[in-house]
Amino acid sequence: MTTKSVLERATANTELDGVSADIGLLIVRVIFGALLAAHGTQKLFGWFWGYGWHANAAMFDNMGYNPGKFFGTLAGLSEITGGVLLAVGLFTPLAGAIVLGTMINAINVTWGPGLFGQGGWETPLLYAVVGTGVAFTGAGRYSLDNGRPWQRQGFVVGVAAVVLGVVAAVVTLIFKWVL
């Protein structure tokens, strides 16, 4: 067997090629969603070596999100909800909007050190981009959204998710500055 024939056989279309994008979306959604949800449980319950609700509330107070109990709880619940919805692929554009809105606020808090500085906004940006991307693509074949009447994806749905996420973030930031 020649090298050329091995390469041709390896790159030939198979029946599994039709599901490769769906498998890729499944991997991204599950890992990304689980990590984001874990961050929320750190904030609210102290799981995974987190600080827990009281310390989180104090931290949010120190960041100017007053009252810290409200905003810290909102952040934790948003991370848990957005993460779990993305992981299971349910109401995916809404989950993307939740992630985007939450991460815009995280970027606002971490803006000072810069993109790559210690405590910078590289990670919140990455989360925002993945959440936004999945809002446009949809959850894929291996999701709770698949085949359901509420399943949505595409350009208009993605733009609507971005608008919703940005509006929610701006409203939160306004309350941060006003309260």
GINOR-V534188 format. One line per field, one symbol per residue. phi: phi as a letter, one per 40 degrees, with the letter a starting at -180 (. if undefined). A space follows every 50 residues. Layout:
phi=???
This chain:
phi=.cccccccccbccbccccbcccccccccccccccccccccccccbgcfgc cgccccccccdccgcbcccccccdccccccccccccdcgbfdcccccccc cccccccdcccdcgcbcdgcbccdccccccdccccccgcgccaccdgccc dbahccccccccccccccccdcccccccc
